[in-house]
Amino acid sequence: MNRTLTRRRFVAGAAGMAATVALPRTAAARRRRRRTADVCIVGAGLAGLTAARNIARSGRDVIVLEARDRVGGRIQNRTVASGVITELGAEYVGPTQDRILALAKAVGVDTFPTYNEGSNVLILDGQRSLYPASTGLSEHPDFLSALGTLPVLDQMAAEVSVAAPWKAPRADEWDNQTLAQFRDQQLSSPGAVQAFNVATRAIFGAEAEQLSLLFALFYGASAGNPQTPGSFLRLATTPGGAQEARFVGGSQLVPIEVAKRLGSRVVLEAPVRRIERSGKTVTVIADDHEVSARQVIVAVPPVVALDIDYAPALPRAKTRLLRRIVPGNERKWAAVYDRPFWRDAGLSGQGVGGAGPADTTFDNTPPQGAPGIMFGFVGGAGSAAAKGQSRSTHRAALTENLVAFYGDEARNMTRYIESRWSEDRWTKGCPVGHAGRNVLATLGPQLRKPVGAIHFAGTETADYWFGYMDGAVRSGERAAREVLRSL
């Protein structure tokens, strides 16, 4: 059943926030409801909602059509106890992520620092060691070797413009290589290669062999802002990095609060099937809804944008680009305990290494300190290998994974939650789409290019912080500027 944004549907999966939302209830339409607007937006993730917010503030009419029964896209809270949530998707923010932080502040969502006290755990070549969470630096020689590749990547990335990476002086050369080829030129020890791969899987949800070197350099260059050059170290670290802080109430609270202010402009359970251009009108056809608009913003992942039927069809180059931005393959799981027992042992909850199947873990305990929540990523080959496994089998493997990091007490979880974004029809992968060899240098100009009155947003179209919540917000702001200029 399709319905406009209502109090009950609005907060689905949003950690008990229903009391904060008061929106009118409407009956489901028996036949397709026809509406008109200056702008119609496809997708109520951060990109689409940001665009809608800016367009509405300009005084223009805007309607957002969202396929799911909730807002947030790849951002989703899950209740684990009364008043306690864990995030199934994106959650962290850090320095230079100015736009998501400004948006959160504007809608009254605060941040708090990621727990980063005591020691981190490193497992390489089957050996477990500790290193200070405050510095994030292990003295393990293989860890240091892998870390030594980051300044080299930063130096190369300095030649890559975030606005047009395909114009880099060595764009063709780098786009014809994989990140794995770079890795193998720099590293020789198996432990160093393993450490490099752990970071790649966590950041991209992919293997280094699947990533163009040019794409990886662009990604690193994007980890900054117009005043601060991008940095690979910023991608990988907690203090001073992309994992520095979290949102009070969970990251989904930001899109929830934005959508709450947009009210009935946001329509849930309205998957868009077709977009027709005719003269100066664009008709967006969804289940039970049809919107005639002057401008349209498609703010869904590239692979999902391909599921829409366009009439006339999108240009061949645009379609090829959308098809070749491949969604990451990453699972995120959370283990819930009565208390964060690892803190008693002086551990931060941050684990890195080849204990498998999860290569990285983080303390996701709420600000009040209980219950204890540990989450981890299973990315790339590890996630692909888990396909077809039952949840009980995967949970058992991840439990042993946690035992290797944190000891036998890790078996005493009270609850286990796992998100499989690759199986979500409206996402098809996480955390971000990536490009393989010979894509960005040739098809890159299509990334943000409108097709007539159809504009494209989403974190995969961002300049800074491509792949992150901040990139999604920036892309929504950019798309809003485009349509307002057109109007």
C-alpha positions in Angstrom: 0.0 0.0 0.0 1.4 3.4 -1.0 0.8 6.4 1.1 2.0 10.0 1.5 4.4 10.7 4.4 2.5 9.9 7.6 3.5 9.9 11.2 3.8 6.1 11.4 5.6 5.5 8.1 7.8 8.5 8.5 9.8 7.0 11.3 9.8 3.3 10.2 13.2 1.9 11.4 14.1 5.2 13.0 14.8 4.2 16.6 11.7 5.3 18.4 11.6 8.8 17.1 7.8 8.7 16.4 7.0 11.1 19.2 9.0 13.8 17.5 7.1 13.6 14.2 3.6 15.0 13.6 2.5 14.9 10.0 -1.0 14.6 8.5 -2.4 11.1 7.8 -3.9 10.5 4.3 -5.6 7.6 2.8 -3.8 5.6 0.1 -4.9 6.6 -3.4 -7.0 4.1 -5.2 -5.7 5.4 -8.5 -2.6 7.3 -9.5 -2.6 10.7 -7.9 -1.6 13.5 -10.3 0.3 16.5 -9.0 2.4 19.4 -10.4 5.5 21.0 -9.1 8.4 23.1 -10.2 10.8 20.3 -9.3 10.3 16.6 -8.7 13.0 14.7 -6.8 13.5 10.9 -7.0 14.9 9.6 -3.7 14.6 10.8 -0.1 18.2 10.1 1.0 20.4 12.9 2.2 21.0 14.2 -1.4 17.4 14.3 -2.4 16.2 15.8 0.9 19.0 18.4 0.9 18.0 19.5 -2.7 14.3 19.6 -1.7 15.1 21.7 1.4 17.1 24.3 -0.6 14.5 24.4 -3.4 11.6 24.8 -0.9 13.5 27.6 0.9 13.8 29.4 -2.4 10.0 29.5 -2.7 9.6 26.9 -5.4 7.2 23.9 -5.3 9.0 20.6 -4.9 7.8 17.0 -4.4 10.1 14.1 -3.3 9.1 10.5 -4.3 10.8 7.8 -2.2 10.4 4.0 -2.9 10.9 2.9 0.7 8.6 3.3 3.7 11.3 5.5 5.3 13.7 8.3 4.5 17.5 8.2 4.7 18.5 5.8 1.9 21.8 4.2 2.9 21.4 5.7 6.4 19.2 3.7 8.7 18.9 3.5 12.5 17.8 0.2 14.2 16.4 0.1 17.7 18.3 -2.4 20.0 16.8 -1.3 23.3 14.5 1.3 24.7 16.0 4.7 23.6 19.0 3.0 22.1 19.9 2.6 18.4 22.6 1.3 16.3 23.3 2.4 12.7 23.0 -0.1 9.9 24.6 2.2 7.3 26.5 5.5 7.2 27.2 7.0 10.6 30.5 8.9 11.1 31.5 12.5 10.5 34.8 14.3 10.8 36.9 17.3 9.9 36.3 19.1 6.6 32.8 17.4 6.3 31.3 20.9 6.6 28.1 20.5 4.8 26.7 17.5 6.6 27.7 19.1 9.9 26.0 22.4 8.9 22.8 20.5 7.9 22.7 18.6 11.2 23.2 21.7 13.2 20.4 23.5 11.2 17.9 20.7 12.1 19.1 20.4 15.7 21.1 17.1 15.7 24.2 17.2 17.8 27.4 15.1 17.6 29.6 13.3 20.1 33.1 12.0 19.8 33.7 8.4 18.8 35.1 6.3 21.7 38.8 6.4 21.2 40.5 5.5 24.5 42.9 2.8 25.4 44.4 0.5 22.8 43.4 -0.6 19.4 43.8 -4.3 18.4 45.9 -5.4 15.3 45.9 -8.9 13.9 48.4 -9.5 11.1 49.7 -12.9 10.0 47.7 -14.5 12.9 49.6 -12.4 15.5 47.6 -10.1 17.8 49.1 -6.9 19.1 48.0 -3.6 20.7 48.7 0.0 19.8 47.5 3.4 21.2 44.1 4.6 20.0 45.2 8.2 20.6 47.7 8.0 17.8 46.3 5.2 15.7 49.8 4.1 14.9 51.1 0.6 15.4 54.9 -0.1 15.5 54.3 -3.4 13.6 56.6 -3.2 10.6 54.0 -4.4 8.1 51.5 -1.9 9.5 54.1 0.9 9.0 54.9 -0.4 5.5 51.2 -0.2 4.5 50.9 3.2 6.1 53.9 4.4 4.1 51.9 4.1 0.9 49.5 6.9 2.0 51.9 9.8 1.5 52.7 8.4 -1.9 49.0 8.2 -2.8 48.4 11.8 -1.4 51.2 13.1 -3.6 49.7 11.6 -6.7 46.2 12.6 -5.7 47.3 16.2 -5.5 47.4 16.2 -9.3 43.7 15.1 -9.5 41.0 17.8 -9.5 37.9 16.8 -7.6 35.8 18.8 -10.1 37.2 16.9 -13.1 39.6 14.0 -12.3 39.5 12.9 -15.9 41.6 16.1 -16.7 44.5 15.0 -14.5 47.8 15.1 -16.5 48.2 11.3 -16.1 44.5 10.4 -16.1 44.7 7.9 -18.9 47.7 6.2 -17.5 46.3 5.9 -14.0 42.9 4.9 -15.2 44.5 2.0 -17.1 45.9 0.6 -13.8 44.3 -0.9 -10.7 44.9 0.1 -7.1 46.2 -3.4 -6.7 49.0 -2.8 -9.2 50.0 0.3 -7.2 49.9 -1.8 -4.0 52.1 -4.5 -5.5 54.7 -2.0 -6.7 54.9 -0.5 -3.2 54.6 -3.5 -0.9 56.3 -6.9 -0.8 55.6 -8.5 2.5 52.3 -10.5 2.8 51.5 -8.7 6.1 51.8 -5.3 4.6 49.6 -6.3 1.6 47.1 -7.7 4.1 46.9 -4.4 6.0 46.5 -2.5 2.8 43.7 -4.8 1.7 41.9 -4.4 5.1 41.7 -0.6 4.6 40.6 -1.0 1.0 37.7 -3.3 1.9 36.5 -1.1 4.7 36.6 2.1 2.8 35.3 0.9 -0.6 33.5 -2.4 0.1 35.7 -3.7 -2.7 39.0 -5.3 -3.5 42.0 -3.3 -4.8 41.9 -5.3 -8.0 38.4 -3.9 -8.7 39.4 -0.2 -8.4 40.9 2.0 -11.0 44.0 3.8 -9.6 42.6 7.1 -11.0 39.3 6.5 -9.1 41.2 5.7 -5.9 43.2 8.9 -6.3 40.1 11.0 -6.9 38.5 9.4 -3.8 41.5 10.4 -1.7 41.6 13.9 -3.2 37.9 14.3 -2.3 38.6 13.7 1.4 38.9 17.4 2.2 37.2 20.7 1.3 38.1 23.7 -0.9 40.4 25.0 1.8 42.0 21.7 2.8 43.5 19.2 0.4 42.2 15.6 0.6 44.1 13.0 2.5 44.1 9.2 2.5 45.1 9.3 6.2 41.9 11.3 6.9 39.9 8.5 5.3 41.4 5.8 7.5 41.7 7.5 11.0 39.5 8.2 13.9 41.0 11.3 15.7 41.2 14.0 13.1 39.7 11.7 10.5 36.5 10.5 8.9 35.5 8.4 12.0 36.0 11.2 14.5 32.4 11.8 15.6 28.8 10.4 15.6 25.3 11.8 15.7 23.3 11.8 19.0 20.2 9.8 18.2 21.8 8.1 15.2 22.7 9.4 11.8 19.2 8.7 10.3 17.9 11.4 12.7 19.4 14.0 10.3 17.3 13.0 7.2 14.3 12.4 9.5 14.4 16.0 10.8 14.9 17.4 7.3 11.9 15.4 6.0 9.8 16.4 9.0 10.2 20.1 8.0 9.3 19.3 4.3 6.1 17.6 5.5 3.7 16.4 2.8 6.3 17.3 0.1 7.8 13.9 0.8 5.9 10.9 -0.4 6.9 7.4 0.8 6.3 4.0 -0.9 6.3 5.7 -4.3 8.9 3.9 -6.4 9.5 5.8 -9.6 9.1 3.6 -12.7 9.4 6.0 -15.7 10.5 9.6 -16.5 9.1 11.1 -19.7 10.4 14.4 -21.2 8.0 16.2 -23.6 8.6 19.9 -24.4 9.1 21.9 -21.3 7.4 19.3 -19.1 8.9 16.2 -17.4 6.5 13.6 -16.1 7.6 11.4 -13.3 5.5 8.2 -13.0 5.6 6.2 -9.7 3.3 3.6 -8.2 0.0 5.5 -7.4 1.6 8.9 -8.2 2.3 11.0 -11.2 4.1 14.4 -11.0 4.4 16.9 -13.8 7.4 19.1 -13.2 9.7 21.6 -15.0 12.9 20.0 -13.6 13.7 16.6 -12.1 16.5 15.5 -9.8 17.4 11.8 -9.8 19.0 11.3 -6.4 19.4 7.5 -6.1 22.5 5.3 -6.5 23.7 5.0 -10.2 22.7 1.3 -10.4 19.2 2.1 -9.1 18.9 5.0 -11.5 19.3 2.5 -14.3 16.1 0.7 -13.2 14.0 3.7 -14.3 12.6 3.8 -17.8 13.5 7.1 -19.5 11.6 8.4 -22.5 13.4 9.4 -24.6 16.3 7.2 -23.4 19.3 8.6 -21.7 22.3 9.2 -23.9 24.4 6.1 -24.5 27.5 7.6 -22.7 25.4 8.5 -19.6 23.9 5.0 -19.5 27.4 3.4 -19.8 28.7 5.5 -17.0 25.8 4.6 -14.7 26.3 1.0 -15.5 30.0 1.0 -14.7 29.7 2.7 -11.3 29.6 -0.6 -9.5 28.0 -0.7 -6.0 30.3 -1.8 -3.1 29.8 -5.2 -1.5 29.9 -4.6 2.2 28.0 -5.9 5.2 27.7 -4.2 8.5 26.9 -6.1 11.6 26.4 -5.2 15.2 26.8 -7.3 18.4 25.0 -6.1 21.5 26.3 -6.8 25.1 25.1 -5.8 28.5 28.1 -3.5 28.8 31.1 -2.6 26.6 33.3 -5.2 28.3 36.3 -4.4 26.1 36.6 -1.0 27.8 37.3 -2.9 31.1 40.3 -4.4 29.4 41.5 -0.9 28.3 40.5 -1.5 24.7 38.9 1.1 22.3 36.9 -1.4 20.4 38.7 -0.6 17.2 40.1 -3.7 15.7 42.0 -4.0 12.4 43.4 -7.0 10.6 42.9 -10.4 9.1 40.9 -12.3 11.8 38.2 -12.7 9.2 35.5 -12.4 8.1 35.3 -8.9 9.5 38.5 -6.9 9.0 37.6 -3.9 11.1 35.5 -3.3 14.2 34.4 -0.2 16.1 32.8 0.6 19.5 29.3 1.7 18.7 28.1 2.1 22.3 25.6 5.0 22.9 26.8 8.1 24.7 25.3 7.0 28.0 27.8 4.0 28.0 25.3 1.1 27.9 24.5 -1.3 26.4 27.8 -2.2 24.8 27.6 -2.3 21.0 30.4 -3.5 18.7 30.1 -3.2 15.0 32.2 -4.4 12.1 32.5 -4.4 8.4 32.8 -7.4 6.1 33.7 -6.0 2.7 34.9 -7.1 -0.7 35.8 -10.7 -1.1 34.7 -11.5 2.5 31.2 -10.2 1.8 31.0 -12.0 -1.5 32.1 -15.3 0.2 29.3 -14.9 2.7 26.6 -14.7 0.0 24.3 -17.7 0.5 25.3 -18.3 4.0 22.6 -18.5 6.6 22.5 -15.7 9.2 23.3 -18.3 11.9 26.4 -19.5 10.0 27.6 -16.0 9.4 26.9 -15.0 13.0 29.0 -18.0 14.3 31.9 -17.0 12.1 31.7 -13.3 13.2 31.5 -14.4 16.9 34.8 -16.3 16.5 36.1 -13.2 14.7 35.3 -11.1 17.8 36.8 -13.7 20.1 40.1 -13.4 18.2 40.0 -9.6 18.7 38.6 -9.3 22.2 38.6 -12.7 24.0 35.9 -15.2 25.1 33.6 -12.6 26.6 32.7 -11.6 23.1 30.6 -14.8 22.9 28.1 -13.3 25.4 26.2 -11.1 23.0 22.6 -10.5 23.8 21.6 -9.5 20.3 23.1 -9.6 16.8 22.0 -7.4 13.8 23.3 -7.6 10.3 22.6 -5.4 7.3 23.0 -6.8 3.8 22.7 -3.7 1.5 23.5 -5.7 -1.6 20.2 -7.5 -1.2 18.2 -4.2 -0.8 16.5 -3.6 -4.1 16.6 0.2 -3.6 20.3 0.3 -2.9 22.0 -2.8 -4.3 25.2 -2.2 -2.5 27.2 -0.2 0.1 29.0 1.9 1.1 29.6 3.5 -2.3 29.7 2.8 -6.1 33.2 2.5 -7.5 34.8 2.6 -10.9 37.1 0.0 -12.4 39.8 0.5 -15.1 39.1 2.8 -18.1 35.9 4.3 -16.8 36.6 7.7 -15.1 39.0 9.0 -17.7 36.6 8.4 -20.6 33.1 8.5 -19.1 33.8 10.7 -16.1 32.4 13.9 -17.7 29.0 12.2 -17.6 29.1 12.0 -13.8 27.3 15.2 -12.9 26.0 16.1 -16.4 22.3 16.8 -16.7 20.2 15.3 -19.5 17.9 18.1 -20.5 15.8 18.9 -17.5 16.9 15.8 -15.6 19.7 16.4 -13.1 21.6 13.8 -11.0 22.6 13.9 -7.4 23.8 11.4 -4.8 27.1 10.8 -3.1 28.5 9.2 -6.3 28.2 12.6 -8.0 30.0 14.5 -5.3 33.2 16.5 -5.7 34.4 16.5 -2.1 33.7 13.5 0.2 32.5 11.3 -2.6 31.0 8.2 -1.0 30.2 9.9 2.3 27.2 11.6 3.9 28.9 15.0 3.4 29.3 14.2 -0.3 25.6 13.4 -0.5 24.7 16.8 1.0 27.1 18.6 -1.3 25.6 16.9 -4.3 22.1 17.9 -3.3 23.1 21.5 -2.8 24.8 21.4 -6.3 21.7 19.9 -7.9 19.4 22.4 -6.3 21.6 25.2 -7.6 21.4 23.7 -11.1 17.6 23.5 -11.2 17.0 26.9 -9.6 19.2 28.4 -12.3 17.2 26.5 -15.0 13.9 27.7 -13.5 
